[in-house]
Amino acid sequence: MKPFDLAKALAGEKVICRDGKEVTEIKKFKNASNPLVCYFEKIDLFSTHNLDGRHPDDSQLDLFMAPTTRTYWANVCRAENHNIYLSDIYRHEKEVIKDKATHVKVIKTISFEIAGD
C-alpha cells in the first residue's frame, strides 16, 4: 500500500483505508489531537486521524494513498482467415481509433485498467 501523504490528500488525490474503503472527504483542523477528519460516504462514517494518517484506535481505518490505475486501449480484430487477434495496445483512445484503419476488420475497441503504484 502507498503511504499516506497529507499534502497529496488535501490536494484531492484519492485516499483509502487499510481495507480499501474510499475516503470521500478529508479536512484538517488546527489545535486538535487528531486534526484530520475523514468521511467514508459508502459506510456513512466519520473518523479522526493524526497527521500521518493513523487512526487512534482502529488500525483498519489507517489512511493510505489509493493505488493509481492506468487505462489502456486495443482493437479486437478479425483477420482475412477469420482468426481473432488483438491489435497493439495504446495509452490513449485517440491512438487506438487511428489504429482501426490498419486492420481488415475491427470487431470492437476495448479498454482495460491496470493498477500501479
RODREN-454482 format. One line per 10 residues: their letters; for each residue x, y, z of N, C-alpha, C. Coordinates in Angstrom, 3 decimals, m for minus. Layout:
BEGIN
a = X,Y,Z,X,Y,Z,X,Y,Z  ...
***
This chain:
BEGIN
mkpfdlakal = 0.848,m1.180,0.000,0.000,0.000,0.000,0.890,1.237,0.000  0.407,2.271,m0.673,1.166,3.519,m0.734,0.982,4.298,0.558  2.073,4.752,1.152,1.967,5.512,2.402,1.111,6.765,2.236  0.438,7.145,3.297,m0.387,8.341,3.311,0.487,9.578,3.126  0.029,10.495,2.291,0.729,11.755,2.041,m0.276,12.886,2.248  m0.135,13.612,3.347,m1.110,14.640,3.716,m1.273,15.694,2.634  m0.170,16.184,2.074,m0.258,17.233,1.043,m1.038,16.745,m0.170  m0.768,15.534,m0.617,m1.486,14.985,m1.775,m2.955,14.752,m1.443  m3.219,14.278,m0.233,m4.607,14.030,0.174,m5.405,15.324,0.194  m4.816,16.372,0.765,m5.523,17.657,0.824,m5.646,18.299,m0.558
agekvicrdg = m4.765,17.908,m1.484,m4.831,18.422,m2.860,m5.864,17.660,m3.694  m6.460,16.618,m3.114,m7.538,15.927,m3.809,m7.222,14.549,m4.340  m5.994,14.052,m4.130,m5.711,12.690,m4.579,m6.505,11.691,m3.736  m6.827,10.571,m4.344,m7.690,9.582,m3.712,m7.004,8.928,m2.515  m7.764,8.811,m1.408,m7.284,8.211,m0.164,m8.205,7.051,0.197  m7.602,5.979,0.715,m8.366,4.810,1.151,m7.902,4.413,2.553  m8.674,3.560,3.205,m8.218,2.995,4.478,m7.644,1.608,4.190  m7.150,0.962,5.206,m6.433,m0.310,5.052,m7.225,m1.362,4.272  m8.549,m1.417,4.461,m9.332,m2.439,3.756,m9.894,m1.955,2.421  m9.447,m0.779,1.960,m9.808,m0.308,0.629,m10.993,0.629,0.557
kevteikkfk = m11.662,0.900,1.664,m12.783,1.838,1.626,m12.258,3.229,1.280  m12.970,3.907,0.395,m12.522,5.208,m0.090,m12.974,6.348,0.824  m12.044,7.238,1.117,m12.349,8.470,1.846,m12.938,9.439,0.830  m14.140,9.940,1.098,m14.763,10.859,0.147,m14.527,12.319,0.510  m14.214,12.599,1.767,m13.858,13.964,2.189,m12.814,13.871,3.282  m11.880,14.817,3.245,m10.870,14.889,4.291,m10.622,16.359,4.618  m10.642,16.676,5.895,m10.451,18.059,6.357,m9.410,18.073,7.458  m8.628,19.141,7.483,m7.613,19.309,8.514,m8.036,20.451,9.427  m7.977,20.185,10.733,m8.332,21.196,11.723,m7.100,21.529,12.558  m6.998,22.782,12.972,m5.887,23.217,13.821,m6.175,22.865,15.268
nasnplvcyf = m5.109,22.727,16.049,m5.186,22.571,17.508,m6.070,21.409,17.958  m5.958,20.285,17.301,m6.700,19.086,17.715,m5.702,17.950,17.861  m5.941,17.053,18.799,m5.019,15.936,18.981,m5.020,15.007,17.769  m6.157,14.865,17.123,m6.280,14.131,15.857,m6.909,15.088,14.848  m6.065,15.893,14.162,m6.571,17.016,13.376,m7.213,16.674,12.033  m7.154,15.427,11.598,m7.794,15.072,10.335,m9.149,14.434,10.594  m10.148,14.915,9.886,m11.473,14.303,9.936,m11.769,13.785,8.541  m12.114,12.505,8.467,m12.395,11.855,7.187,m13.833,11.349,7.170  m14.403,11.378,5.972,m15.750,10.840,5.802,m15.697,9.737,4.753  m16.238,8.581,5.133,m16.369,7.437,4.240,m17.840,7.360,3.838
ekidlfsthn = m18.181,7.884,2.675,m19.582,8.009,2.269,m20.292,6.659,2.152  m19.632,5.658,1.574,m20.296,4.370,1.345,m20.739,3.690,2.631  m20.039,3.965,3.727,m20.433,3.348,5.004,m20.926,4.390,6.001  m21.096,5.624,5.539,m21.605,6.728,6.360,m20.862,6.814,7.691  m19.538,7.011,7.598,m18.702,7.031,8.792,m17.766,8.233,8.772  m17.727,8.964,9.877,m16.724,9.991,10.104,m15.672,9.394,11.028  m14.391,9.701,10.791,m13.338,9.239,11.690,m12.257,10.302,11.798  m11.540,10.277,12.905,m10.447,11.232,13.110,m9.119,10.500,13.008  m8.090,11.244,12.578,m6.773,10.655,12.343,m5.706,11.670,12.705  m4.489,11.165,12.997,m3.393,12.103,13.204,m2.825,12.509,11.833
ldgrhpddsq = m1.832,13.375,11.826,m1.345,13.938,10.565,m0.655,12.925,9.653  m0.214,11.795,10.198,0.390,10.791,9.316,m0.627,9.730,8.877  m1.911,9.982,9.138,m2.974,9.123,8.646,m3.369,7.978,9.554  m2.748,7.882,10.708,m3.102,6.789,11.613,m4.355,7.122,12.413  m5.208,6.128,12.545,m6.401,6.246,13.383,m5.976,5.940,14.811  m6.483,6.676,15.813,m6.012,6.475,17.186,m6.374,5.120,17.802  m7.433,4.473,17.326,m7.894,3.241,17.976,m8.006,2.030,17.057  m8.225,2.239,15.782,m8.542,1.138,14.877,m7.620,1.169,13.662  m6.635,0.271,13.618,m5.672,0.298,12.513,m6.315,m0.018,11.167  m7.508,m0.623,11.156,m8.204,m0.865,9.886,m8.616,0.448,9.223
ldlfmapttr = m8.678,1.523,10.012,m9.039,2.834,9.466,m7.816,3.704,9.175  m6.596,3.165,9.326,m5.404,3.915,8.945,m5.506,4.300,7.471  m4.979,5.464,7.139,m5.113,6.001,5.783,m3.909,5.678,4.908  m4.195,5.492,3.624,m3.181,5.242,2.607,m3.607,5.964,1.334  m2.645,6.230,0.474,m2.973,6.781,m0.833,m3.488,5.625,m1.692  m4.534,5.887,m2.447,m5.110,4.847,m3.298,m4.137,4.514,m4.424  m4.123,3.261,m4.852,m3.256,2.920,m5.980,m3.736,3.637,m7.238  m2.804,3.997,m8.064,m3.171,4.648,m9.322,m3.478,3.573,m10.359  m4.327,3.898,m11.280,m4.618,2.982,m12.381,m4.356,3.706,m13.685  m3.986,2.937,m14.666,m3.761,3.491,m15.991,m4.668,2.737,m16.954
tywanvcrae = m5.337,3.472,m17.826,m6.232,2.867,m18.813,m5.484,2.645,m20.117  m5.679,1.470,m20.688,m5.087,1.126,m21.974,m6.202,0.766,m22.947  m5.902,0.843,m24.240,m6.883,0.605,m25.293,m6.310,m0.360,m26.326  m7.197,m1.158,m26.943,m6.789,m2.065,m28.018,m7.995,m2.360,m28.895  m7.714,m2.802,m30.111,m8.760,m3.235,m31.029,m8.769,m4.753,m31.092  m9.955,m5.340,m30.998,m10.130,m6.777,m31.223,m10.479,m6.901,m32.704  m9.667,m7.681,m33.423,m9.789,m7.710,m34.881,m9.991,m9.128,m35.406  m10.515,m9.194,m36.643,m10.660,m10.474,m37.346,m9.814,m10.386,m38.613  m8.925,m11.358,m38.768,m8.074,m11.419,m39.960,m8.870,m11.988,m41.134  m8.293,m11.900,m42.332,m8.969,m12.433,m43.526,m9.232,m13.931,m43.404
nhniylsdiy = m8.373,m14.657,m42.664,m8.579,m16.093,m42.476,m9.536,m16.374,m41.309  m10.177,m15.321,m40.778,m11.181,m15.367,m39.716,m10.607,m15.583,m38.307  m9.298,m15.612,m38.178,m8.698,m15.678,m36.842,m8.908,m14.354,m36.115  m9.057,m14.427,m34.817,m9.233,m13.239,m33.977,m7.873,m12.883,m33.375  m7.568,m11.592,m33.377,m6.321,m11.137,m32.761,m6.532,m9.768,m32.128  m5.598,m9.420,m31.284,m5.620,m8.132,m30.594,m4.583,m7.223,m31.236  m4.971,m5.984,m31.492,m4.034,m5.014,m32.065,m2.963,m4.656,m31.046  m2.097,m3.740,m31.408,m1.175,m3.171,m30.421,m1.997,m2.536,m29.311  m1.371,m2.344,m28.173,m2.039,m1.724,m27.028,m1.586,m0.281,m26.937  m2.555,0.620,m26.724,m2.292,2.054,m26.723,m2.678,2.678,m25.390
rhekevikdk = m2.026,3.786,m25.080,m2.324,4.501,m23.835,m3.451,5.509,m23.987  m3.785,5.870,m25.221,m4.805,6.900,m25.434,m5.842,6.398,m26.436  m7.078,6.750,m26.187,m8.175,6.313,m27.053,m8.005,6.811,m28.485  m7.525,8.037,m28.632,m7.381,8.585,m29.987,m6.375,7.771,m30.813  m5.375,7.180,m30.166,m4.399,6.354,m30.878,m5.017,5.051,m31.358  m5.856,4.428,m30.531,m6.472,3.165,m30.922,m7.505,3.400,m32.031  m8.164,4.538,m32.020,m9.109,4.866,m33.094,m8.353,5.023,m34.410  m7.214,5.674,m34.367,m6.366,5.842,m35.550,m5.887,4.479,m36.059  m5.632,3.551,m35.145,m5.143,2.215,m35.471,m6.181,1.386,m36.232  m7.464,1.709,m36.088,m8.522,0.932,m36.739,m8.317,0.829,m38.247
athvkvikti = m7.792,1.867,m38.870,m7.624,1.893,m40.322,m6.580,0.883,m40.809  m5.750,0.370,m39.925,m4.683,m0.548,m40.337,m5.110,m2.017,m40.278  m6.355,m2.293,m39.910,m6.820,m3.677,m39.775,m7.968,m3.951,m40.740  m8.050,m5.205,m41.196,m9.100,m5.594,m42.142,m10.476,m5.417,m41.523  m10.676,m5.963,m40.335,m11.985,m5.875,m39.684,m11.778,m5.693,m38.188  m12.259,m4.583,m37.654,m12.223,m4.355,m36.212,m13.576,m4.757,m35.657  m13.567,m5.725,m34.754,m14.801,m6.205,m34.142,m15.251,m5.255,m33.043  m14.283,m4.840,m32.227,m14.616,m3.997,m31.090,m13.345,m3.324,m30.580  m13.498,m2.110,m30.059,m12.412,m1.430,m29.350,m12.667,m1.615,m27.864  m11.640,m2.041,m27.149,m11.789,m2.306,m25.720,m10.822,m1.432,m24.919
sfeiagd = m11.196,m1.215,m23.668,m10.287,m0.542,m22.736,m10.194,m1.403,m21.494  m9.063,m1.293,m20.813,m8.871,m2.012,m19.555,m7.917,m1.219,m18.688  m8.011,m1.452,m17.385,m7.177,m0.713,m16.433,m6.208,m1.658,m15.750  m5.017,m1.131,m15.496,m4.015,m1.857,m14.739,m3.609,m0.994,m13.572  m3.669,m1.558,m12.381,m3.287,m0.823,m11.180,m1.768,m0.748,m11.096  m1.295,0.406,m10.667,0.142,0.611,m10.488,0.413,1.078,m9.087  1.578,1.647,m8.899,1.944,2.154,m7.568,1.374,3.491,m7.349
***
